[in-house]
């Protein structure tokens, strides 16, 4: 579910369906992703305002959900944002048990975040800089080994980027 305006976070149709059902049960909702261990690294869904946000959190966006009058805010801890700021996030839902604190837990499903690296256009829009000149097209490891088949997942790519380049310090938290 995307628009022409770049966003930091979107959601799948399945996640939108679940959010409509959960909003009917709990009222307006919010997401928070803390980056803590275990379920803290998954997006947690709460009745809006039940989880207190503050200076240690950033609002990445407010998700439009077709059929709901109010958007669903998506918050992330600033420390987690430092790791994820070069990615676009998509909230999805999958079978399985998540955290007992997240409102979808009794449904037998859990929210998760799928991610991809931001495009050059998105980086510019969000006033971020690429990690290095090799940001999107690096195929050689610094020692010269061919790494083109290594990027089978975003996790592999991010791991490689973290080994090669350090994220520049953030000067702003533009969402």
N, C-alpha and C positions, 0 to 999 in steps of 0.2 A: 504494500500500500504506500505508494510514493506520490509526490507532487513534483512540479517543476522547480520549486524552491528547495535548495539543498537542506537536508536535515541531518542531524547527528544520529538520530534514532528513528526507526520505523517499526512496524509490526506486521506479522503475517495475518492472513485472513482467519486462520485457526485461532490465533491469539486474540484477534478482535472479537470473534464469536464468544470465546470464553470470558473476555472482559465485559461484554454485554450481559451475559448471564450472572457473573459475579457482582456487577453493579446493581442488578435487580435484587440481589440478596443483601449486599453490604452498603449500598450507596456509593458515592463517588470514591474512586480508588487512586492510588499512587504507586509508583515503583521506586525502590531504592536498591542500589547495588553497592555493597560496601567493599568487596574485595577481600573480606576476611576468609578464614579457612572454611572448609566444608561448604555448607550452603550459602555462606556469605559471598561467595564468588558468583552466585546465581542471582538474577534479579528477584527481589522479594516484593510481593504485592500486598499492600495494606489498605485498609480504609483510609482515605485521605486525612492526614493530620495525626494518625495514630503513631506514626514514626516521626519523631521530631528531627527536623533538619536544621542545620546551622552553618557556621562559617567553615566547617570541615566538609561541606557538601556543595556540589554544583548542580544546577538544573540543566540537564542536557537538552531537554525539549519537553513539549507537551504533545502527546500522541493523539491525533484525531481518530476517533473510533466511529465509523458509520453507525448511525442509530442512537448515539449518545449525544446529549446536548453539551456535555462538558468534556474537554480533553483530559487525558490521563497524564499527569506530570511524571517524568522519569528523572530521578536524582541519582547521583553517584558521588561516592566519597572523593575528595580532591586527590588523595593519595592514589586511588584506583584510576582516576582520570589521567594522571600522569603517565600511566602505562597504556591507556586506551585512547588517548587524544588523537592519534593518527588513524583511528578506525571508525567506520560506520557500523552501528549496531542495529540488528533486527531482532526484536523480541518474538520468540516463537513459543509453542507449547508442544510438549511431548509426553507420552505415557510414562508413568513412574511417579514415585513418591519424592517430593521435595521437602522443604522445611515445614515443620508444624506451625511456624509463625506466619507463613505466607497463606493468603486466603484460598488459594487453589488446592492446597494440600488434601482436603477431604474429597476432592473430585477425582483423585487417582491420577492426576497429571501434574506437571510442573512447568513453570516458565523457564526458558533458557535464552541466552543471547548468542546469536550467530554474528560473526563479524567479517569484515573485509577491510583492506586498507583504503583510505580515502584517495580519491583521484586527485590529480594536480589541481583541477578546477575547484574541488571541494576544499582542498588545503588552502587555496587562495581565498575562497569565500569565508572560511572560518579563521582567517588570518593566522594560519599555521605555516611553518616551513617544512619542507621535506627533510627527512632524516639525513640524507646525503644525496649527491648527484646520481647515485645508483638506485635511488628509492624504488623505482618501478621496473627497472630493466637490468639489474645486476645478475649476471650469470656466472661470475667468477668469484671464488673465495679469495680473500686477500693474499693467501699463499699461492694462488694460481690454479687450484683444483677446480674443475668444472662442477658447478653446483646446480645446474639447471633442473636436474631431476630431483633435487632435494626439497623443492618447495611444493610438496604434495598437500600441505595444509597450511593455513594461516599460522598455526602454532609453530611450525617449522620455520616459516619466514620470519616471524617475530623473534624467535630464538636466534636466528642468524643475525638479524638486525641488531639485537641487543649485544651480540658478541662483537660486531664490527663497529657500530656507532653508538655513542651515548646520546640519549634524548637531550636536546637543548633545553636549558631552563625555561620554564614558561614565563612569559611576561604578562599574560592576561588569560582569563578563563572565558573566552568568548564562546558562547554556546550556539 
